[in-house]
């Protein structure tokens, strides 16, 4: 969504929405895959009026749900993977350090506490400290205030063994999160999404999202084997759709698994330069930016190539 479907104003442009509707009318199934959790994504998607059985892959692949609506068609859970409690406890301890090696001050635990209408309960997001999070992602913190609780120490949020989180997140400057990523990778069984080692047994899959213009990096830590690509392939299998017939459009490092999985991949022009360099080695098409309705251009081109009406 962010940096791909959404423009600089965090909205879906009329042309992007028209392209989605044209694809739907042509019999193409629309799936939105995002690092946002379900409720936060639906706050933008719900007003678009897309079909209630459209699918949202959220939290970078840990949860798959239908959009649903507030009427007779509630959101339907299709798949959900939780982070084992023992792994979450290990993570909280592993990122504890002294001074600048302590990364717990931007740790957020996300729980799948979603009501039938797709809205979250308070407690869906758990933090230990506020200050650095507010400094890094103040707007996100303000928008999500109704769902955030503070727990000190954050391990207390993991007391209920029947309700483990679906993901953990760290955020901060690109330089600080590079150090956090290095610290995470010192732990056994932590792998970066999209790497060959991801297929080997491990405990955590690490996803990185960078916004160079804001000097912001987000590190999402997911259960083993979880990614947008894995969720997309599972969904395609359920629909009897070969991966070769999937078009994936993305803009950041947390999209790599999805772009690899699809038969046709389009990377937005506003993607980080090092990711665009990778795209050239993998024959992914570089499309237009999110400020220039890049999603619409990609869908319109796909419809034209397929001979379907646009």
N, C-alpha and C positions, 0 to 999 in steps of 0.2 A: 504493500500500500504506500507507505511513506517513501517518497523519492521515485515512485513508479506510477501507480494509479492516481495518486494525489499530486496536485500541483503545489506551487510554492505557498499557496494560501490554505493548504491542507484540505482542499476540497476536490471532488471529482468534477472535471470540466464538462460542459455540455457535449463536447465532441467525444470525449472518452466514454461518457454514459451512452451516447448514441451508438458508438461502436459496440459496446457490450450488448445492447439491445438488438443490434443487427446480427451479432453472432448467435445470440439466443434464438432469434427468429429463424436463423438458418439451421438450427438443430445442434448447435455447438454448446456443450455444457461449460458454463463459467464457474471457475473455482478461484477464490481469492485466498492466497497464502501469505501470511504476515507474521512478523515477530510480535505484534500486539496480541494481548489475550482477547478472548472472544468478545466480551462485553465492550472493551475499549474500541475494538474494530467496528462492532455493530453500531456504535454511536454515530459513525460516519456512513456506514453502508445501509442502515435501515431506512433512511429517508429516500433512497434512490428508487425504491419501488421494484426492485428485482424480485424474481419468484421466491416464494418462501422455502422451496426445496433447493435453492442455490446452496453451494457448499462453501464453508469457511474453514480453512486450515489455519489454526491460530497457535500462538506461543511457539513459533518456529517449528511446528510439526508435532507437538505433543498432544494436541486436541483437534479433532475433526467433528464439526457440527453443521447441521443445516442452519440457514438463516432464521427460519421460523418467522412468526409475527405475533402480534398481541391478541390475535383472534383465535380461530379454531385450529391453527397449525403451529403449535409451539415448536421451539428449537429442538432438534432431535440429535442426541449424541451418537456419533458413528464410531468414534475411537478415542481413547484417552490412555496415556502412559504416564505413570507417576515416577518421581524420583524416590528411590528407596530411602527410608528414614535413616538408615545407617550411613548411606552415602551423603545425605544432606548434613548430618552431624559431622562427618569427616570433613566436608567442605568448609563448614563454619570454622572448624579448628585450623584447617590448612591455610586459610587466608589471614589468620591472626598473626600479627607480627609487631615489631617495634617501629614507631615513627612512620616513615614513608613506606615501610614494608607491611603495614597493617591496612588491609583493604576492606575490612568489615564495615567501615563507615559509609560505604555506598552499597551494601548488600541488600537486595530485595528478594524475598521468597514469594512466589506466586502459587496460589492454591486454586483448584478448579471448584469454586463455590458459586455456581451459576444457577439461577432460578429458571423455571420453564420458559420464561419470556426472553431469556438470554441476558438478563441483567445480573450483575454480581451482588453479593452481600458484602458488608463491611468485614474485613478480615481476609478478603481475597488476596490482598497485598500486605506483607508483614515486613517492617523495617526495624532496625535496632537504633539508628541515629538518623536525624533529619538534615543537619546543616549542610553536609557536602552534597547530598542528593538534591537539595533545594538549589544549591549553587550551580550544579551541573545540568539539571533537568527540571528547573523550577516550574515551567508551564505544565509539564507532565504531572508533577506532584500536585499542582493545584487542581487539574482536571480530575485526578484520581483520588482526591482527598476523601470522598465518601466511602472508599473501599480500603483505605490504609489504616492499619493499627500498628502502634509501636510496642515492641516486646523486648525487654531487657532482662537477661541476655536473650538473644534471638533464638537460642536453642530451646527455650521454653515453648516456642511455637510448634515444636516438633514432638511435644509430649504425647499427643494423641496418635498412637500407632496406626489407627484406621484412617487417618487423614493426612497423607504425606503430600508435599508440594509437587507441582508439575515442572517447575523450573526455578532456577536462581539467576540473579542478574547482578552485575557490577557495572558501574559507569564512571566516566571521568574524562580527563583530557586524553588525547591519543597517546601521548608519551607515558602518562601514568598507567593507562590500561595495557600498554605494551609490557610494562613491568609486571602488572597483575597477571597477564597471560603467561609470561615466562614463569611466574610463581606457580600458577595452576598446572602448567605442563611439567613441573618438577614432581608432581604427584603421580603415583602409579595409576595407569588406567584412564588417563585423561587424553583425549585426542581431539584434533581440530576437524570440524565438519568439512567433508569434501576431500580429505586426504585418504590415501590408499589404506593407511593403517586403521581407518574407521571400521573396516570389516572384521578386524581382530577383536577378541574379547576385551572389553573395557567397561569402566563404570560411569564415565561422563563424556558427553559430546559437547565441545566448545564451539560456539558460533560468535563471530565478530561482525559488528556493524559500525561503519565509520562515516562521520559527517565532517569532512575536512574544513569546510567553510565555518563550522561552529566549533572546531577543535574538540569534537565529542566522539567518544568511542563507547559502545555498549557491548559487554560480553555476556552472552546468555549461556548458561550451563544446563544442559538437558540430559534426560536419561539416555543411557547407551542406545545407539542405533536410531535415535530420534532426529529427524531433520525434515525440512520442507520436501525434499526430494523423496525420502522414504514414504512420507504420508501421501504424496501425490501418486507415487507408483502403486501403493496399496489401494487408493481410491480408484485409479484407472483399472486395476485388476477386477475390482468389485463391479465396475461398469462394463467389463469385457472390452476395454479400450486398450489397444496396443500403445506402448510408450512412444512409438514412432509417430503416432498421430496426435501427440501432445505438443502444443505451443506453450513455452514458458517465457515470461517476461519479467526481468528483475533488474536491480540496480546496485546490489551490495553483496558483501561477502557471505552473508547468511542466505543468499539465493544460489550459491554455487552448486549445492547438491541438487536443487531443482533444475537448474540449467543443464547440469550433466545428465539428468534423468530423461529430459524431454527430447523428442525427435527433432524439434526445432526450437532454438534458443535465441532470444533477443535480449541484449544487454543495453540498458539505457545509456545515453550519451553523458548523463550526469554522474555516472558511476566513477569510483576512484580510479585514478590513472593506472595503478598497478593491476587492478582488476580488468581494466580494458586491455592491458598488455596480455593478461592470461587469456582473455576472450579471443585475441588474434591467434594464439597458439592452438585453440580448441575449435576454431572455425565458427564461433558464435557471431551472429550478426550484431553490429553496433547500430542501434536505432537512434531515434531522436530523444531529446531530454524530456523530463516530466513537465518542464515549462512550455514545451512545444507539443503537447498531446502525444507523447511517444507511444503510449498504449494504443491509442486510436490508430496511429499509422501502422503499427505492427498487426493489429487485427484486420484492418482494411486490406493490407497487403496479403495476409493469409487467406482472406475471403476471395480476393481476386485470383490468387494462384490456384485455389481449389475449384474455382468456377461457380462458387455459391454466391447468391445475391448479397450485396453489401448495403 
